[in-house]
Amino acid sequence: MQLDCKVASSTHSLPPVTGRLPLRFAQLLVGLFLYGIGIALIVRGEIGAAPWDVLTQGIAKHTGLSFGLITVLTSAVVLLVWIPLRQKPGIGTVLNALLVGPAADIGLALIPTGLDLWVRILLFVAGLLVLAVATGLYIGAHFGPGPRDGLMTGLNARTGWAIWKVRTGIELTVVTLGWILGGNVGLGTAAFAVLVGPLCQWAIPFFAIKPRATDAAAPVLDPAAG
């Protein structure tokens, strides 16, 4: 999943937080686990997955690798693209790449396939809501963006293209590749594109950990100074 332009701008407007590490780290881990569960719910909805998950499904069909492992490997490839974009990953970026995939595999193992349509629609809706909450939790922990979100903002910074153009180009590319490989493109894919942005726009500021007065008053040291 990637953030839309409104969501991306809201992440830049969050106040910096340097303290409260135990709370932030716990929130990060919960958010990443729920993110994987949200992906699993949407996939088991079987009415169309998110663009990156369509690609993951397509690769899984041709390799026999698990959904979660492919998610981890894809994240690693995306992080390599960060190098020429001069993006700097945070601990949240690395943990996102390592933990979301296994969490998705856990969810996929627990949720059966072939359910009635109304149940699958409920799974999809639940997945969207869980993803939004998870996004708010892990971004609100202030440990860095996910690999795919950083790819979007990095391309925006290097090319000067608007974030919505970069996001659209990336997602059209990956969903097309995923569809060619046999990934599940459907109404859910379109619904995801329309709804995930507004949901995350609400969730990110709601779950963002606010700086304490002592954090806000403390001077920010520039490691490059001197």
C-alpha positions in Angstrom: 0.0 0.0 0.0 1.0 3.6 -0.6 -0.3 6.8 0.9 -2.1 9.3 -1.2 -1.0 13.0 -1.6 -3.1 14.2 1.3 -1.9 11.5 3.6 1.8 12.1 2.6 1.5 15.7 3.4 0.0 15.0 6.8 3.0 12.9 7.7 5.3 15.8 7.0 3.2 18.0 9.3 3.5 15.8 12.3 5.6 17.3 15.1 8.9 15.6 15.6 9.2 13.3 18.6 12.5 12.2 20.1 11.5 10.7 23.5 9.0 8.2 24.7 10.8 5.3 23.1 9.1 2.4 24.8 5.6 3.7 23.9 6.6 4.5 20.3 8.4 1.2 19.8 5.4 -0.8 21.1 3.0 1.2 18.9 5.3 0.6 15.9 5.3 -3.2 16.4 1.5 -3.3 17.0 0.9 -1.2 13.9 3.1 -3.4 11.7 1.5 -6.6 12.9 -2.0 -5.1 12.3 -0.8 -4.0 8.8 -0.1 -7.5 7.9 -3.4 -8.7 9.3 -5.2 -6.0 7.3 -3.5 -7.2 4.1 -4.6 -10.7 4.8 -8.2 -9.7 5.4 -8.3 -7.8 2.1 -6.7 -10.7 0.2 -9.1 -13.2 1.7 -11.9 -10.9 0.7 -11.1 -12.1 -2.9 -12.8 -9.1 -4.5 -9.6 -7.4 -5.6 -6.4 -6.6 -3.7 -4.3 -3.5 -3.3 -1.9 -2.8 -6.2 1.2 -4.0 -4.5 -0.6 -7.1 -3.1 -1.9 -7.8 -6.7 1.8 -8.0 -7.7 2.6 -10.2 -4.7 -0.2 -12.6 -5.6 1.0 -12.8 -9.2 4.6 -13.5 -8.2 3.4 -16.1 -5.7 1.5 -18.0 -8.5 4.7 -18.4 -10.5 7.2 -19.1 -7.7 5.3 -21.0 -5.1 6.8 -18.7 -2.4 4.5 -17.6 0.4 2.8 -14.3 0.2 4.6 -13.0 3.2 8.1 -14.0 1.9 7.4 -12.2 -1.4 6.3 -9.1 0.5 9.6 -9.1 2.4 11.7 -9.7 -0.8 9.7 -6.9 -2.6 10.4 -4.6 0.2 14.1 -5.3 0.1 14.2 -4.6 -3.7 12.3 -1.3 -3.1 14.8 -0.3 -0.4 17.6 -0.8 -2.9 15.9 1.8 -5.1 16.1 4.2 -2.1 19.9 4.3 -2.6 20.0 6.4 -5.9 17.0 8.4 -4.5 19.1 9.2 -1.4 16.4 8.2 1.0 17.5 7.3 4.5 15.5 4.4 6.2 14.6 4.6 9.8 14.2 1.6 12.1 10.5 1.7 11.3 11.4 1.3 7.6 13.5 -1.8 8.2 11.0 -3.4 10.6 8.2 -2.7 8.2 10.1 -4.6 5.5 10.8 -7.5 7.8 7.6 -7.9 9.8 4.6 -7.0 7.6 5.1 -10.1 5.4 5.2 -12.7 8.2 2.2 -11.0 9.9 0.3 -11.3 6.6 1.2 -15.0 6.4 -0.2 -15.5 9.9 -3.5 -13.9 8.9 -3.7 -15.8 5.6 -3.2 -19.1 7.6 -6.0 -18.3 10.0 -8.6 -17.0 7.5 -10.1 -19.6 5.2 -10.7 -19.3 1.5 -13.9 -19.8 -0.5 -16.3 -18.0 1.9 -19.7 -16.6 0.9 -19.6 -13.3 -0.9 -21.2 -11.3 1.9 -18.5 -12.6 4.3 -15.8 -11.7 1.8 -17.1 -8.2 1.5 -17.1 -7.9 5.3 -13.5 -9.1 5.3 -12.5 -6.6 2.8 -14.1 -3.7 4.7 -12.5 -4.9 7.9 -9.2 -5.1 6.2 -9.4 -1.5 4.9 -10.2 -0.3 8.4 -7.5 -2.3 10.0 -5.0 -1.1 7.4 -5.9 2.5 8.1 -5.5 2.1 11.9 -2.2 0.2 11.4 -0.9 3.0 9.1 -1.8 5.6 11.8 -0.1 3.5 14.4 3.2 2.8 12.7 3.6 6.3 11.1 2.4 7.9 14.3 5.3 6.2 16.1 7.8 8.4 14.2 10.3 5.8 13.2 10.3 6.4 9.5 8.0 5.5 6.5 7.5 2.1 5.0 9.6 1.1 2.0 6.9 1.8 -0.6 5.9 5.1 0.9 9.6 6.2 0.9 9.9 5.3 -2.7 7.0 7.6 -3.5 8.3 10.5 -1.5 11.8 9.9 -2.8 10.7 10.0 -6.4 8.8 13.2 -5.7 11.9 14.8 -4.2 14.2 13.8 -7.0 11.9 14.4 -10.0 9.8 17.3 -8.8 6.7 15.4 -10.0 3.6 15.8 -7.8 3.1 13.1 -5.3 -0.2 12.1 -6.8 1.4 11.6 -10.2 4.3 9.5 -8.7 1.8 7.4 -6.7 -0.4 6.9 -9.7 2.5 5.9 -11.9 3.9 3.4 -9.4 0.6 1.8 -8.6 -0.5 1.5 -12.3 2.8 -0.1 -13.0 2.7 -2.7 -10.2 -1.0 -3.5 -10.6 -0.5 -4.1 -14.3 2.5 -6.4 -13.7 0.5 -8.2 -11.0 -2.5 -8.6 -13.3 -0.4 -10.0 -16.1 1.1 -12.5 -13.6 -2.4 -13.5 -12.4 -3.0 -11.4 -9.4 -6.5 -10.6 -8.3 -7.7 -7.3 -9.7 -11.3 -6.4 -9.1 -13.8 -3.9 -7.6 -11.9 -4.2 -4.3 -8.8 -2.8 -6.1 -10.7 0.3 -7.2 -12.4 0.6 -3.8 -9.0 0.5 -2.1 -7.6 3.2 -4.2 -10.6 5.5 -3.5 -11.1 4.8 0.3 -7.6 4.2 1.8 -6.5 7.8 1.5 -9.3 9.4 3.4 -9.2 6.6 6.0 -5.5 7.1 6.6 -5.9 10.8 6.6 -8.0 10.4 9.7 -6.0 7.7 11.3 -2.5 9.3 11.1 -3.1 12.4 13.2 -5.5 10.4 15.5 -2.8 7.9 16.5 0.3 10.2 16.3 2.2 10.3 19.5 2.5 13.9 20.5 5.8 15.3 21.9 5.9 16.0 25.6 6.6 19.6 26.7 10.1 18.6 27.6 10.6 17.1 24.1 9.3 20.3 22.5 11.4 22.5 24.6 14.7 20.6 24.1 17.0 21.9 21.5 17.4 19.9 18.3 21.1 19.2 17.6 22.3 19.2 14.1 24.8 16.4 13.7 26.2 18.2 10.6 26.9 21.4 12.5 30.5 22.1 13.6 
